[in-house]
Amino acid sequence: MLPPPGSSLLVQPLPEPAALARGIRLLLVRDDLLHPQLPGNKWRKLKYNLQAAQQQQQSTLLTFGGAYSNHLAAVAAAGKLAGFQTIGIVRGEELARQPLNPTLAQARADGMQLRFVDRTTYLRRHEAAWIADLQRETGPAYVLPEGGTNALALPGCAELVAELRAHTPFDYLAVACGTGGTLAGIVSGLLPPEKAVGVAALRGGEFLQAEVRTLLQPVGKEDAAGNWTIHTEFHHGGYARFSPDLLAFIQTFQQRHGVLLDPIYTGKLLWGILQLVEQGYFAEGSTVVAVHTGGLQAWAGFRQRFGARSAWWPFPEPGE
Ligand SMILES: *Cc1c(COP(=O)(O)O)cnc(C)c1O
């Protein structure tokens, strides 16, 4: 079982000029502070999955992820904390021949067994036959899909909505989307007239609409007419891509609010929300709440890949 999160929900006002000018109350849920090793939505998505794994008397968690995956890092940390063996199937055979990047090094340090597969093989990550083959090699395991997104990921994310409502009434709850599992969980926890807004972190995020509907079907919320939307135009080039503009925005945001956003998800979320504010998307007088879902472990890899070598890298190097 996962230990309970260390802190209760922290909600911070964001006095952004664009929001103030339009009479919009903009707030940030600091879910990044939820748990030191398991920040934000990854803790919430794993919570009921780990309970299920325990009920099924599984001692091993097996999951999938890319080279810099927040989910792999979270599963490795969860396994260490909750006493499961962990196996990570990593996309990219070549990664095994290089020094491990900071994400994978930390996952291994947390006890995760890493198995590297080539990109074509990795495409089979949803195929039951391949997953069964894998378990013939690794032994039986509780299988978590990529990103930890499955039916049991939803109730943990829905709890965030209830915690927020107990804290303050709101009109919009906004979250960054990778697989859409977190957004689906949030939608499943909404009460009318509350609305959810997703911001896709990847290019071509239009598929997320169907994905979220499918995830909502078992809880009968897929037709919750018009109470959620996904915005796909704020990806800055695609998943794990970024622009100098985005990094400068993250730096300004940190100076203004004392909060570091991550480069893959929450930087794009806050950028997108402020664009929508300026476009008049939110009615005057409304309360808009963004969720800081964590993801800060990604900075170590970004710094290693781009930091010292880029003229426009806006962050001080460690020790400066
Ligand atoms: C994984 C992740 C997301 C995306 O969650 P999904 O449920 O896959 O949409 C958002 N923010 C952060 C920081 C994440 O690590």
The ligand as a Gaussian input file, in Angstrom:
#p B3LYP/6-31G(d) Opt

LIG

0 1
 C        1.905000      12.091000     -16.864000
 C        1.704000      13.528000     -16.650000
 C        0.600000      14.230000     -17.175000
 C       -0.380000      13.605000     -18.124000
 O       -1.247000      12.720000     -17.524000
 P       -2.185000      11.794000     -18.410000
 O       -3.051000      11.146000     -17.432000
 O       -1.274000      10.822000     -19.114000
 O       -2.901000      12.644000     -19.389000
 C        0.450000      15.558000     -16.845000
 N        1.349000      16.199000     -16.075000
 C        2.433000      15.569000     -15.598000
 C        3.403000      16.347000     -14.794000
 C        2.641000      14.221000     -15.849000
 O        3.738000      13.611000     -15.371000

